[in-house]
Amino acid sequence: SLDVWQHTVEVVSRCDFDMRLRWAALLHDVGKPQCFKRDELGVGHFKGHAAVSAEIAKNILSRLKFSNTDKDFIVSLIKHHYPSPVLSKKSVRRALNKHGAEIFFALTRLILADNLGKHTSIHPNESDLKSDDAIRQHCDELAGIAKEIIDENLCFSLRDLAVNGNDLLDLGFRGSDIGAALNMLLNAVIDEQVENNRNELLNYFRNIYVGDDDKPLNL
């Protein structure tokens, strides 16, 4: 097996020649030594290493005078490179909502490089090859689902939602309740509980909330 540095070299070598992606690959596991713990069976784990690595990377990139745009992009890749999204439209729509399309597609490439870099590329054995094929298929399918969602103009962000804050103002909502309600409706659309259609969304919302003071909006 490879140590963290050897693994990092392997991951960087498997990335496209993209500056932000390669910096993410270089720093994606920089927090692992800080997170290392052994369980009761003596097996080592790196719980929470992605978030810790992201914080360390943020400081490094700030000292190196990276632009805020590039720094935020790289840090987001590092923070979310593990675990991988589930292969489903709902999961990918949520990931697209959280990250945006550009970061999501870059994330699939980092996840691919990270998994391919878990063993040395010199004389891989048969199980390594099968594992590589599986992760390639997984990442290809993630990207394919995302492309399908975008091509079909499926709603995955508040910008795409068929209702907006003015619709909820008309129903008497104000302040933070509007944001909470819009996010609730977006989640309902992503979960395929309601179509992204203005009338259907407003009827769905009225049926759940309007006139019922016992139901909170802070979901």
Secondary structure, DSSP 8 states (H G I E B T S, - for coil): ---HHHHHHHHHHTS-S-HHHHHHHHHTTTTHHHH-EE-TTS-EE-TTHHHHHHHHHHHHHHHTT--HHHHHHHHHHHHTSSS---SSHHHHHHHHHHH-HHHHHHHHHHHHHHHHTTS-SSS--HHHHHHHHHHHHHHHHHHHHHHHHHHTT---SGGG-S--HHHHHHTT--THHHHHHHHHHHHHHHTTSS-S-HHHHHHHHHHHTTT-TTS-S--
